[in-house]
Amino acid sequence: MTAPAPQTQNFATGHIADPDHGQTVFTAAGCASCHAAPDATEADKLTLAGGHEFVNPFGTFYAPNISPGPQGIGGWSLDQFAHAVTQGVSPQGQHYYPAFPYGSYVHMSPTDVSDLFAYMKTLPVADQLNTPHDIGFPFNIRRSLGLWKQLYMPDSFVLTGDLTPEEARGRYLVEALAHCAECHTPRTPLGGLDRAAWLSGAPNPSGKGRIPNITIGALEWSDSDLIYYFESGLTPDYDSVGGSMAAVVTNLAALPASDRAAIAAYLMAVPAIP
């Protein structure tokens, strides 16, 4: 019951990887926001040396080097990369901790995973060694994550029903690639997402402040307000985005306008939570 899922062989068979599209997937998924060095700026953000610190009630996690070199993913196959991204299992057959949002990436399409891998192989190599996570007992027992995955790895999207193509695209962006719920949804005592309170806000894991409710029942923004915010970082009352959301807006602003509209359409369709 706790064993890692077996690795899929010949992942995305028949697909010719497109690194140009992989760049769009990379941007939507915010890979550089977590895996660039903490002090990286401008073009250096594409050197995925890792090192960012993530503090939460279970311990302190450090983003690893995922550049295409020996200290990163340079020796990985597509099958191994896909297994890591969508199932949270390392090439050595160990569970990854869910600070890595594979509970969202599990919904990624095989072609997007393949394109993302092709793009990441074009990025600069970093020689930075990984910093070990600082986690106490019993959370340092990785094998127990197999039970966590049985409880919290989703087998379906949250928003279901008869969606328009735009809403369906927005669902894919929000629930899979951009993994918005990882910050904006409260968690259970074991750290799983509370899907019954989807996107209704959560305590900041660092202990500083609260991440807001972004369901329309609380936000009370129009779809045009949302789209403008995703482009500019400005709220309807002319406040500006701050904190970690600033990096998210930078990523969203680089996506096609149709994707920003799709995210807004999705958020307008999500059940409101006061």
Secondary structure, 3 states (H helix, E strand, C coil): CCCCCCCCCCCCCCCCCCHHHHHHHHHHHCHHHHHCCCCCCHHHHHCCCCCCEEEECCEEEECCCCCCCCCCCCCCCHHHHHHHHHHCECCCCCECCCCCCHHHHCCCCHHHHHHHHHHHCCCCCCCCCCCCCECCCCCCCHHHHHHHHHHHCCCCCCCCCCCCHHHHHHHHHHHHHCCCHHHHCCECCCCCECHHHCCCCEECCCCCCEECCCCHHHHCCCHHHHHHHHHHCECCCCCECCCCHHHHHHHHHCCCHHHHHHHHHHHHHCCCCC
